[in-house]
Amino acid sequence: MRGIHLAAGKGTRLRPITEHKPKPLVDLGGTSLLERNLSTLRAAGIEDQVVVTGHGADQIRALDVDTVHNEVYDETEMVYSLFCAAEVFPSEGDLVIIYGDIVFEQRVVEALVSCDAPVGVVVDCQWRELWEERFEDPLEDAETLDLDEDGRIRSIGCNPTGYDEIDAQYIGLLKVRKDRTAEFIESYRELNEDTAGYVSIDMTAFLQRLVHRGWHLQAVPVEGGWLEIDSLNDLERYSSLYQNGELNRFIEL
């Protein structure tokens, strides 16, 4: 099993902190997001890890981790960054994909690892409490997620008009089973066949494309145990909660 950390983005919503620092090296509770995630995956038994770099790549390489560089990180989306690492996707084990702007507890990774579906997608059933902490209107940054009675994803990634369209919230952590990795790569390459330049598609749009093609995407439900750090407001709010000993309402750091 190999973990691929997506850490190439410029993190513009965290400026000025990210002006000269990659977003995954932003500090939360005394440790950077990336260092926390590397450690959490190791604790869950995933020693083999690669980081896709972009902005501030030298600072990430200084952590002595294996890296792949996205040369056009300032022009491309997260999905492009992921497939920059296609040559190092594992051939003998599952592929775990980790967004660079989240942190999570070990139990969240272990729940994902235990999923044996072709694609496991971690979703938070208690997402609304965290979104209410982050936004005046939780719907403004949420995405739709429709699950069938067995937890299989029927649709993902649209802008919701109401809470009834959100069965849970995707957190930015997923796993592709080893026997589907080659087909996973091919599904991306097919996007490029008739396109000049870079394919611009976000991750949930790519996952929805897989759903349309008949892939089995299985929701891996958790109840909290993670955070997304997308903006200065997020970071300031979490830092305040941490200092006051209240961040454990959402995650144990």
GUGU-900976 format. One record per residue: z, x negated, y negated of N, C-alpha, C, O in turn. Coordinates in steps of 0.001 Angstrom, whole numbers, plus 500000, padded with zeros to 6 digits. Example, Ala and Ser with C-alpha at 12.3 -4.5 7.8 and 13.67 -1.06 7.14 Angstrom:
507800486810505690507800487700504500507800486800503300508465485764503319;507080487150502250507140486330501060507870487100499970508039486591498862;
This chain:
500000499157501192500000500000500000500000499120498756500739498139498673;499165499484497796499085498709496555499209499648495354498601500717495318;500005499227494378500150499974493143499251499399492064499205498184491869;498537500270491362497687499869490242498271500486488967498273501706488804;498760499639488076499327500087486812498238500092485738497552499088485545;498080501204485049497050501331484012497681501017482661498368501854482075;497439499795482170498142499283480995497186498726479949497526497782479236;495987499308479853494962498730478978494912499351477586494335498758476675;495497500523477400495329501261476155495942500598474931496799499721475047;495495501026473766495964500445472507497270501073472023497951500493471178;497625502232472538498888502853472164498992503176470688500007502878470059;497951503786470122497907503993468674499021504905468173499463504759467033;499485505839468995500533506754468537501911506100468511502891506707468077;501974504859468979503234504105468909503181502997467870504072502148467830;502162502989467035502112502009465961503180502331464924503475503505464701;503772501316464281503367499902464259503913499054465413503594497868465501;504733499642466303505327498860467387504237498215468242504375497070468673;503160498953468482502105498470469375500981497743468634499937497456469220;501183497452467381500161496727466633499851495391467291498691494991467386;500898494700467748500726493396468391501398493351469760501697492272470273;501633494504470339502296494580471643501644495692472456501410496777471924;501342495450473738500786496536474557501826497626474791503019497350474915;501367498831474847502254499991474993503221499865476180504398500191476026;502771499407477354503692499321478485504816498288478317505751498258479117;504728497449477289505816496491477042506782496985475976507667496246475546;506615498236475549507592498841474645508925498959475378508972499305476558;510000498667474661511343498627475240511990500008475267511909500757474293;512625500336476375513451501533476479514728501162477224514692500820478406;515841501232476532517121500901477153517247499452477557517923499132478534;516587498554476798516735497129477049515713496518477986515748495311478224;514798497322478528513777496824479456512452497501479137512424498681478787;511357496760479256510056497360478967509674498380480038510165498331481166;508793499302479664508335500329480595507715499701481836508027500098482959;506834498717481636506140498097482754507099497379483686506990497501484906;508044496627483118509000495908483969509854496879484780510180496608485936;510212498006484177510958499024484927510131499548486095510630499684487212;508857499840485822508016500420486866507724499424487990507715499794489164;507486498165487628507294497144488660508518497070489567508388496997490789;509693497090488970510934497005489729511164498253490578511597498159491726;510872499418490009511076500669490747510163500744491962510592501176493032;508911500330491809507998500338492952508455499363494027508394499675495216;508910498193493620509416497225494614510592497817495389510680497667496608;511490498487494678512648499094495324512240500181496313512947500451497284;511080500805496052510560501835496943509683501251498050509097501993498838;509594499916498108508859499251499179507431498878498851506686498461499738;507025499020497591505649498676497197505692497335496476505884497284495261;505516496270497211505564494917496646504225494513496029504187493775495045;503135494998496609501780494614496193501378495444494982501128496643495104;501313494804493801501029495542492574500068494757491676500120493529491608;499199495490490997498217494916490073498279495701488773498442496921488785;498149495004487656498171495647486344496796495506485705496259494402485617;496222496631485258494966496596484511495322496413483035495998497252482439;494862495318482462495226494969481092494089495268480113492937495467480499;494458495291478844493502495456477756494120494861476515494152493640476358;494612495713475625495311495274474421496554494464474796497374494907475599;496683493274474206497857492441474458497935491899475870499029491725476408;496792491631476476496757491227477887497587489977478168498254489900479200;497556489000477266498298487755477501499787488003477654500454487308478421;500318488981476938501743489282477035502098489856478400503189489612478916;501177490619478985501414491161480325501252490072481373502028490013482327;500257489211481212500075488111482165501297487194482195501588486576483219;502007487109481073503198486260480994504315486750481912505272486017482164;504205487976482412505207488500483349504974487992484761505736488314485672;503923487197484950503591486641486263503287487738487283503835487769488385;502385488641486866501916489697487758500414489539487942499738488943487103;499895490074489039498453490075489253497810491063488278498307492172488087;496712490651487671496064491505486667494557491569486875493943490686487474;493988492655486354492543492833486201492341493265484756493082494111484255;491346492695484079491191492974482655490035493932482393488945493771482942;490283494929481551489243495824481051488724495239479744489391495312478712;487546494667479797486984493983478634486653494936477490486590494522476333;486443496194477806486066497170476773487156498242476645486862499428476500;488398497809476702489534498736476659489563499587475397490055500715475417;489033499047474293489066499789473029487933500804472910487822501492471896;487084500901473948485966501841473927486014502843475074485196503762475126;486955502677475986486913503427477240488207504183477503489228503952476855;488136505097478478489265505932478869490017505299480040489615504274480590;491130505957480397491980505476481472491255505398482822491485504478483607;490384506369483078489671506371484360488789505130484482488697504536485556;488148504742483393487349503519483414488237502321483746487868501476484561;489402502253483116490333501153483403490697501112484877490740500044485487;490961502287485447491318502336486867490226501718487726490510500903488604;488981502101487479487910501624488343487439500216487990486598499652488691;487967499647486921487809498201486717488485497438487845488118496305488156;489478498075488450490239497437489526489754497845490915490422497563491910;488591498511490992488116499016492287488010497921493342488250498168494524;487651496704492915487490495617493888488815495179494505488828494518495543;489924495543493874491221495180494444491961496396494993493145496306495318;491269497540495099491886498666495793492157498236497237491352497512497823;493262498666497807493612498207499161492648498737500213492217499889500154;492317497889501169491447498308502269492247498746503483491725499438504357;493498498351503540494328498640504714495551499497504384496412499698505240;495632499996503170496798500792502798496455501796501719495346501797501185;497415502652501400497214503673500382497173503046498991497672501943498769;496567503778498067496451503360496676497370504227495819497233505450495796;498303503593495117499200504300494204498774503968492773498610502798492430;498597504990491943498117504827490569499232505235489614499806506317489737;499533504351488656500666504554487763500208504450486318499628503437485928;500456505476485520500181505401484088501136504394483447502279504244483880;500657503712482417501453502682481777502453503183480763503264502403480262;502417504493480440503323505012479417504366505967479984504884506824479267;504674505821481270505729506615481885506756505685482528506473504516482788;507942506217482779508943505566483627509492506635484551509416507823484238;510045506228485690510442507201486701511497506593487613511642505374487703;512220507462488278513246507037489227512620506713490575511508507147490877;513337505957491369512855505561492692512557506776493558511597506765494330;513365507821493442513166509012494269511806509663494021511239510293494914;511292509506492810509988510081492483508893509354493260507993509986493813;508973508031493300508000507242494065508118507547495550507108507697496238;509333507637496041509534507898497464508979509252497875508455509399498979;509090510247496995508496511553497291506980511437497408506372512052498284;506372510649496526504926510454496571504506509713497829503548510109498493;505205508658498156504869507855499332504923508698500605504146508474501533;505833509660500647506000510476501856504909511530502013504797512147503073;504101511747500970503019512730501043501836512146501812501392511036501517;501329512882502791500238512368503626498911513060503342497965512925504118;498832513796502245497567514450501882496554513405501430496941512290501081;495257513741501427494253512796500934494570512273499544494400511085499271;495033513161498659495491512757497332496805513475497048496872514703497098;497841512711496751499124513278496346499294513120494849499030512049494303;499731514171494181499837514188492725501256514631492353501642515766492632;502029513748491729503404514102491381503410515070490202502777514821489176;504137516180490364504251517182489309505720517531489110506505517551490058;506072517804487860507459518119487511507619519623487356506996520245486495;508467520197488208508717521639488147509655522010486999509728523174486604;510377521012486460511289521260485340510739520677484036511509520308483150;509446520594483918508793519953482783509175520562481446509224519855480439;509446521859481416509629522538480128510856522013479372510829521931478144;511921521660480081513111521127479413512779519844478657513218519655477523;512004518963479287511612517718478631510672517994477467510818517388476406;509718518890477640508762519196476565509465519847475373509072519625474228;510492520643475631511244521249474527512019520201473743512286520382472556;512378519111474401513036518001473720512049517243472847512428516693471812;510791517210473253509770516394472587508983517145471523508563516543470535;508776518439471701507864519182470835508491520475470336509264521119471046;508150520847469109508573522151468603507928523266469418508562524279469711;506675523072469777505958524028470629505555523302471911504589522538471902;506276523525473013505972522811474258504548522984474753504034522125475470;503901524084474382502538524314474857501513523422474174500393523285474665;501880522807473039500881522062472279500397520814473000499291520344472735;501201520268473908500792519045474608500788519229476127500555518273476867;501042520437476584501058520692478025499641520929478542498720521211477775;499491520808479864498210521095480513498421522130481605499498522224482195;497387522895481862497472523890482921497559523215484290497066522104484488;498190523908485218498237523461486609498421524698487475499425525402487365;497456524952488326497487526124489194497567525654490638496693524933491120;498636526076491328498864525683492716498753526904493626499121528014493242;498244526684494832498257527776495793499618527842496477500521527075496143;499764528746497420501078528971498050501557527769498853502745527667499157;500650526857499201501023525655499949501150524421499065501342523313499567;501046524607497756501183523485496842499908522690496634499943521610496044;498791523204497106497512522533496888497001522876495485497091524024495049;496469521883494792496016522090493420494677522826493408493699522398494020;494673523959492679493434524733492525492733524399491218491505524431491139;493515524079490193492927523641488922493977522878488130495179523080488298;493482521977487244494383521110486498493704520671485201492494520447485160;494517520553484134494062519814482972493480520572481801492969519948480871;493537521912481808493021522659480661494138522895479640495312522651479916;493747523374478455494730523729477438495277525118477744494504526072477831;496587525255477909497142526560478281497250527504477089497391527074475945;497183528789477382497439529808476359498807530449476552499287531180475686;499431530170477698500763530711477976501415529955479115500749529224479849;502721530132479261503474529406480290503108529851481703503333529114482663;502545531050481837502168531534483160501005530756483752500688530918484930;500362529909482946499250529090483443499701527702483889498879526856484239;501017527475483873501540526149484196502571526276485321503715526661485077;502166525953486543503101525985487671504026524775487663505142524843488176;503570523675487087504344522442486940503524521553486016502462521965485549;503996520347485746503267519439484861503028518105485565503963517480486065;501773517679485597501390516385486164502033515272485338502013515325484108;502610514254486010503375513256485270502653511927485059503102511103484263;501529511708485770500826510427485623501096509462486757501096508246486560;501326510001487945501609509193489132500956509885490325501248511048490602;500067509170491039499367509766492161499050508732493222499155507527492991;498660509223494394498363508342495529497114508832496242496947510027496489;496244507890496566495048508179497354495242507572498742495518506379498867;495097508393499781495285507919501155494219506899501525493075506997501079;494593505928502332493733504779502601492358505145503167491382504440502913;492271506242503933490979506604504516490070507323503530488932507648503869;490559507582502293489731508252501297489431507367500083488768507799499139;489923506131500118489759505261498947488289504962498654487874505001497495;487497504665499686486084504351499478485350505549498878484519505382497986;485650506743499357485017507953498836485501508240497411484753508769496588;486747507889497131487313508035495783486511507180494796486166507641493708;486221505946495179485410505056494337484004505624494169483462505615493064;483418506110495238482062506645495192481984507875494272480979508085493593;483052508680494259483070509850493389482985509452491931482400510167491117;483574508298491599483462507807490226482078507220489972481484507465488922;481569506459490911480258505839490720479160506875490528478186506624489819;479310508030491150478316509092490993478235509578489548477188510050489107;479325509463488824479319509851487414478412508950486576477899509361485535;478226507726487042477487506723486286475983506738486539475231506084485816;475538507470487550474150507372487990473150507695486881472135507014486738;473438508732486100472481509157485075473032508968483671472590509626482730;474002508064483532474659507879482244474417506476481714474645505492482418;473956506384480475473814505082479826475122504757479119475633505573478352;475660503582479369476938503209478760478104503586479649477970503648480871;479259503841479030480481504099479769480693505596479969480424506399479075;481169505953481135481523507337481391482859507628480707483850506942480957;482882508637479853484115509010479163484688510255479822484169511357479641;485752510076480582486398511192481282487874510857481432488227509729481775;488732511829481176490154511548481350490562511836482789489780512388483563;491776511465483143492179511509484542492234512933485086491778513181486202;492782513868484321492864515223484855491474515842485013491252516636485927;490542515488484135489167515968484301488551515380485574487810516060486283;488860514126485855488358513513487080488985514163488310488302514405489305;490288514445488241490949515125489359490365516524489560490176516962490695;490081517222488459489473518547488581488094518453489222487707519336489987;487363517410488923486060517188489547486222517049491069485420517584491835;487256516333491491487506516196492929487832517552493554487367517860494651;488632518361492856488953519704493352487673520514493548487505521173494573;486778520465492571485506521199492661484669520731493850483901521503494424;484827519461494211484065518907495330484744519149496674484267518688497711;485859519873496650486521520260497888487611519328498371488106519482499488;487998518359497546489071517463497935490400518210498008490642519157497259;491247517764498921492601518301499023493525517461498146493872516334498497;493920518023496998494899517402496115496206518156496285496300519337495952;497202517475496800498484518101497102499512517777496031499766516608495739;500100518806495448501177518588494485502410518048495203502797518550496258;503021517017494617504283516459495102505342516852494076505456516201493038;506116517899494344507025518421493318508289517589493171508890517165494159;508681517362491924509966516747491614510623517585490529509980518413489883;511905517356490345512653518038489285513216516976488361514288516424488611;512479516692487282512883515651486347512784514273486986512056514071487959;513539513320486412513537511963486954512440511083486409512078510083487028;511905511443485250510820510646484674510733510948483178511306511926482697;510004510090482447509741510295481031508324509826480713507807508906481346;507710510462479734506474509966479140506798509461477735507462510153476964;506331508259477404506547507684476085505185507570475411504497506558475541;504811508612474697503461508694474146503415508452472650502357508122472114;504546508611471959504549508564470500505838507938469984506803507755470727;505831507614468692507057507118468060508165508150468151509328507794468337;507822509416468025508823510468468136509490510449469507510710510573469610;508678510292470569509236510179471923510226509033472003511361509206472447;509787507861471569510611506662471702511903506784470904512975506423471391;511802507286469691512999507436468863513958508443469463515172508237469442;513428509528469998514293510555470590514974510033471844516176510227472020;514218509368472724514808508838473945515842507753473642516894507696474279;515539506898472671516468505823472316517779506400471805518854505891472121;517686507461471016518883508126470515519687508739471661520910508602471709;519010509403472566519690509982473723520340508909474583521447509097475088;519650507783474749520179506678475546521453506118474918522448505897475609;521417505895473622522578505353472928523769506297472979524918505855472970;523497507595473034524561508588473085524967508952474514525803509830474728;524362508263475491524692508526476889524174509852477408524717510400478368;523117510377476776522607511696477143521242511661477832520738512703478251;520639510477477952519296510411478533519295510778480007518258511143480561;520476510679480650520545511017482080520315512508482336520272512925483494;520167513316481291519730514707481491518320514733482043517910515699482688;517578513660481785516183513603482210515912512499483233515090512684484131;516585511362483113516313510237483998517524509322484054518242509162483067;517745508722485220518778507710485382518107506350485279517359505950486171;518380505634484178517794504309483993518691503250484622518372502062484573;
